Structures are given as structure tokens and as C-alpha cells.
């Protein structure tokens, strides 16, 4: 797999993590009621509302965002076996 493909995947993962992370951390009730898009109720079908759990999911996704951006911007030295 090329470095460009790996970076593209890390960027896609970062975008998805940002979308879910900001929504769940900042607006947990809205996330509970409307995830993955307004009008859909995937999370609400799983059980009663728990603000702490929704914010934890947001924090987890924000941490994934940080790691994805780090992986995206990490330089690869020439001759590295991880290319």
C-alpha cells in the first residue's frame, strides 16, 4: 500500500472522527436522538439516554481524531520499511 493511500485513509478516518466526536461531546442529547443523521435513530434504539456515555463516545472519537491527524502529518523517512 502506498503512503498516499495510507494518508488518504487516515484523512477519511479523521473526518469521520471529527463528525462524531464534536457532535457527541458538545450535543449529547442530539447525538442520542439523531445519530447518524437527523431523522435516523440508531443510538436511541439501543437503550435509555445516558449523557455521560454519549460524552465519553465523543471524547473517544476526538482522541481518534488527534491520532488520525498525527498519522496523516507524520513524516516518513526515506528507506523506511513502513512506507
C-alpha angles and dihedrals in degrees: 000000000000125000090243091056091048091050091048090054092047089051092050090049090049092053093049092047092049092050094051097034099053092042095049096041098045102032109024097164092051089047090051094049102038113024126161091020135342109285095027120098109196097140096039089058091062100066146293122336115272113181094192092054092047091051090047090054088051092050091048091052092047089053089050088051091055092049092046093052090047090052091046094052098036111118117234113218117228112265093020116151088223094070 
